[in-house]
Amino acid sequence: MLNFKNKDLCIEQVKLSDIAREYGTSTYIYSKKQFINNFENYKKVLGAKDIVCFACKANSNRTILKLLADIGAGADTTSGGEIYRCLKVNFNPSKIVYAGVGKTSEEIEYALKNKILMFNVESLEELDAIDKIAGRVKIKAKIAFRINPHVDPDTHSYIATGKKGTKFGIPYEDAVMAYLIAKKKKNVVVFGIHSHIGSQILDIGLFKIAAKKIKKIVDDLEKNGIGLEYINCGGGLGIEYTKDQKAPSPEQLISELFLVFGKDKKFIFEPGRSIAANAGYLLAKVIYRKLSDKKNFLITDAGMNDLMRPTLYGAYHEIIPIKKINAKKVKTDVVGPICESGDFIGRDRMLPVLAQGEYVLITCAGAYGAAMSSEYNSRPLLAEVLVDGRKTALIRKRAKWEDLLLNEE
Ligand SMILES: *Cc1c(COP(=O)(O)O)cnc(C)c1O
């Protein structure tokens, strides 16, 4: 939804310079249209019985969640806090699934009492805990096991989850045994199967390898008299952070998976990044420039506490000036104000020489951007703005210095 109007870079129909003036910087900005398009790209290729559960850890701003709930999304949650957020914006609880290796009894009880669709169970001890709590509150728990299919998803190791040796899921060799144990539990209903192999995956072949392993388990379970209602294929579809990357569409992914499983089952998909990433941006101002050892630095008011991905994963985000200028391009490191050498947004970028007070836009920051931000260096959390056509709305107030002390004695 980025476009130039004359020399001004715009999101939908709003000039970024206007947003900077009205809301200050640095600021997260989202395109409503892009969120809706991205969601519809999944929805249009799925049946009415299937559910697109937005992985709300990617972006848990309540207005964004409400926007998705209102157009029929379900939610993939990883904590009681996320379930709380989702219920507050009226997600249908029967479209909420709950994964995570460390669900506490408080969280399990909360999820049960609010009648979520399904727990994605990651260990036999968790199964025991869910069974006990379900018995105590007298609500049957619907479960899927999260199966680790031991597929190396060719992504950053921190976001590879379906590989041997990660903490996630039940090893696929143990899957049938786990279901046989679950079948005997009094307060648990075996309801589905789940796998999520990692994030920012650009090769559909890897999803297919995982799917075939899951299909084999589904078949083995049927032979054992265990039928499942839902197949949950997880999330993980990558997006194009750079122009050289080529991301498959949801349609391509889903049609390949239908070939493996057949269409007659009920499916759940849990996209996070592929719904939120390219719908969000981070707008930052150049505070200072400096030349140090022949290296050009642009020091911006956005730092690693605001956008952690470059520092955490070595992730690449495009950085573009918000005014079209014909100035000479020089190799530049774009860095934040934090006292860490790892505090950078982008390194060795060819950028036009910008002046103090000019702005840059960091693209594809809608997933794992604001959601991962912190107050490190006592920097208050940023403002978030939603663009809808010509209109803008402040969907999170910029925090103040006073807010830093809110819960401290
Ligand atoms: C994070 C996560 C997702 C979403 O992954 P994306 O790469 O953002 O699509 C889906 N399912 C589970 C269980 C997750 O932990």
The ligand as an SDF file (V2000), in Angstrom:
LIG
                    3D

 15 15  0  0  0  0  0  0  0  0999 V2000
    4.3880  -18.0770   15.8200 C   0  0  0  0  0  0  0  0  0  0  0  0
    3.4450  -19.1330   15.5120 C   0  0  0  0  0  0  0  0  0  0  0  0
    2.6870  -19.0810   14.3460 C   0  0  0  0  0  0  0  0  0  0  0  0
    2.8230  -17.9780   13.3310 C   0  0  0  0  0  0  0  0  0  0  0  0
    3.9940  -18.0330   12.6090 O   0  0  0  0  0  0  0  0  0  0  0  0
    4.2380  -17.0190   11.3950 P   0  0  0  0  0  0  0  0  0  0  0  0
    5.5680  -17.3770   10.8990 O   0  0  0  0  0  0  0  0  0  0  0  0
    4.1660  -15.6540   11.9420 O   0  0  0  0  0  0  0  0  0  0  0  0
    3.1550  -17.2840   10.3950 O   0  0  0  0  0  0  0  0  0  0  0  0
    1.7650  -20.0770   14.1240 C   0  0  0  0  0  0  0  0  0  0  0  0
    1.6130  -21.0990   15.0040 N   0  0  0  0  0  0  0  0  0  0  0  0
    2.3390  -21.1960   16.1340 C   0  0  0  0  0  0  0  0  0  0  0  0
    2.1130  -22.3230   17.0490 C   0  0  0  0  0  0  0  0  0  0  0  0
    3.2820  -20.2120   16.4150 C   0  0  0  0  0  0  0  0  0  0  0  0
    4.0030  -20.3130   17.5290 O   0  0  0  0  0  0  0  0  0  0  0  0
  1  2  1  0
  2  3  1  0
  2 14  2  0
  3  4  1  0
  3 10  2  0
  4  5  1  0
  5  6  1  0
  6  7  2  0
  6  8  1  0
  6  9  1  0
 10 11  1  0
 11 12  2  0
 12 13  1  0
 12 14  1  0
 14 15  1  0
M  END
$$$$
